[in-house]
Amino acid sequence: MTINPIMKIIRAKKLGVLIRDVRQKYGKNLDECAQAMGLSVDELIAMEYGERPPTLPELELLAYYLELPLEHFWRRETLKTDGSDKSVDAADIIKLRQDVIGDLIHKGRIKAELSVEDLAQRTGITAESIQSYEQGEIPVPLPELEILAQILNNNIGDFEDSQGQVGGWFAEQRNLRIFQELPQELQEFVSKPINRPYLELAVRLSELKVERLRALAEGLLEITL
């Protein structure tokens, strides 16, 4: 499978529109968002016009700053914001995420049994760029990361921050949305401290292997007969 290079340009334009839309919707100026993303104002302007694709870590920082679900950039979904300020060291986070993403690309390529040249041919990305991405030397533009994920049979979510300060906030928001989608009676049950032992028991049971659960169920059945 060969990727049409025009798709990267179209994706960059769409991402630029989304970035500008959320910035304006949340009442933030270019200076504020550029600083939150570790960019210059000129870089953010170029990004909004689709001339400079964002990287995944940059989008993560923007979503974190605006208290917006990262999924908004995969589909049109918004969250109500409380306007609280989230200050982070953008440069440090970007570099760390860049290294993690590069390592994931490398592992995915090895698992797929592809050489750098093979991956370059399939993605239309130069071998030199892929090597630099894997070594964390340069950031990966999001349209190219999406292409790499597609070729390596990954989901773009596999590359999202899952352990850092920004990723932790995303996880909290996802869990909150899941909780709010539960029926009212379940929300009330979970919220009562007296029911915590039952919840802890459910967690322990969920961690058991199937064979162990089956044996436990058979033992309970014998007791009740």
N, C-alpha and C positions, 0 to 999 in steps of 0.2 A: 504494500500500500504506500502510495506517495501522497504527501500533503501539498495542497495547492498553496503557494506562498501568499496569494491574495487573501486567504483566510486570516492570516496573521494581521494584515492591515485592517481588515474589517473588524476583527475582534478588538484591536487597539482603539478604533474609533468608538465602538460601542461602550467599551470600558470608560473612555474619556467622558462620554455623555453621562454615564451613571455617576462618575465621580463628581462632575460639576453639579448634577442634580441634587445629590445628597448634601454637598457642601452648601449649596444655596438654601436647600430645604431646612437645614439645621442652623441657618443664620451665621455661618462661619465665613470669614474672609480668606483670601489666598494666603496671607501671612500666617494665620493661625493654623490652617491645615498643612501648609508646607512645613512648618516647624514641627508639628505632630508627626509627620511622616519622614522627617529627616531629609527634606528636600529644600532646594532654593525655590523662590517664587517662580522663576523662569522655568524650572523643571516641571513644576506643578501645572503651569499654564500649558506647556507643551504636552503634558499628559492629558489634560482635559480636552485638548484639540486632537488627540489621537496621534500626535507626532512622536511621542515617547511613551511606550507601553509601561504600565506599572509592573512591579514585581509583586509576588504574593506577600512577602513580609511588609511591603509598603501598604498594600490594601488592608492587611491585618491591622496595622497601626492606625489607619484612617477609620476603619470600622470600630476599633477599640476606643478611639478618641471621641467618635460621635455616638458611641453606645448603640451601634447598628449591627444587626446580624451579618456575618460575613457572607451568608447565603444570598444576601441581597444582590451580590454581584454575579451570582449564578442564576438567580431568578428574582423577580420584583417583589420583595418582601421588606417591610419596614417594622421597626419597633418604636414604641413611645419612649422618648428620652426624658431624663430628669435634669439634663443640662449640667451635670456634675463634671468637673475638670479632672482629666486623667493625665497626669504628667509622668512621662517615662523617658529614659535615655534612648532616643530613637536610633542613634548611630550604633550603640552596643547591641540593641535588639536586632537591627537589620543585619549586622555582621554575623551574629550567632545563628540567626535563621538562615542566612545565606549558606553557612557551613553545613547546617542540618539538611537543607534541601539538596545541596550538592552531594552529600553522602547518600541520600535516598535515591537520587538519580543513578549514582554509581552502583549501588546495590541492586537496583531494578534492572540495570543493563546487564550485570553479571548473571542475575537470575534468569534473564531472558536469553542468555548465551549469545549476546551481541557484542561485537567489537565496537570501538568508537566510530570506526569508518562505516560499519553496518548501520549504526544508529543515525549517523549523519546522512547517509543515503536515504534512509526511510523518512526522516523528518525534514530534510531540506535545510538543516542547521549545520554550520560548518563543524568539522571535527575539532578544530581549534577552540571554538566556542564551547562545545560539549565538554572538552577536557577542562577548560577554565571553570565551567559551571560545577563540574564534579569536585574540583579542588577548592571551591568556594572563593575563587579569585575575583569573579565578577558576578553581579546579580543576574538572575534569570528573568527576562521579560515574561509576564504572565501568559501571553499568547503562545510563546515557545514552551513554557512549562506545561500548558494544557496539551500541546502536541506531544511532548515527551511522555506525559502521563498516558495519553491514548495509545501510543506505540508500545509502551512498556506494560500495558494492561493494568494501569493504576487508575484510581479515581483522584481527581484534584484534591479531594478531602484528605487523601493520604499524606499530602504535603503540608496541610494546615498545622499551625502551632497547637500542640496538645499539652504542653507541660509548662510553658513560660507564663509570665504575668498576663500577657495578652490572651494566650490560649486558655488560661484558667478562667478569665472573665467570660470568654465565649462559652465554655462548658457550663458555667453557672447560669448563663442566660438560657441555654438550651434546656437545662434541667428545669428551670423555672417555667419555661413554656410548656414542657411536658407535664409538669405538675398541674398547671392551670388547665390543661386539657382533660385531666381526670374528672370523673363524675364527682359531684359535690360530696356524696357520702364517703368516697375514698379520700378526698382531700381532708375531710374532717377526721377520719380515722388516722391518717398519717400525722396530722397536726397535734394529736393528743399525746402528751408525754407518757401517759399510762400504757399506750400501745407500742412503745418503743421495743420492749422485749420481743413482741411478735414480729416486728420488722427485722430485728437483728437475726431472729431465727430464720426468717424467709431468706435473708442474705446468705446465711450459712448453708441452707439447703440448696440454694441456687449454685453454690460452688462445688457441690458433691457430684461425683461422676454418676452416670445413668445406672450402672450396676449397683452402686451403693444405695441410690435412691430406691431402686426396685427391691433390694433386700430389706431396707427399712420399712417400705410399704407392706411387704409380705409379713414382716414381724408384727406390725401394728394390726394387720388383719387377723393374725392368729390370736392375738390378745383379745380382740373384740368378739371372736366367735365362741 
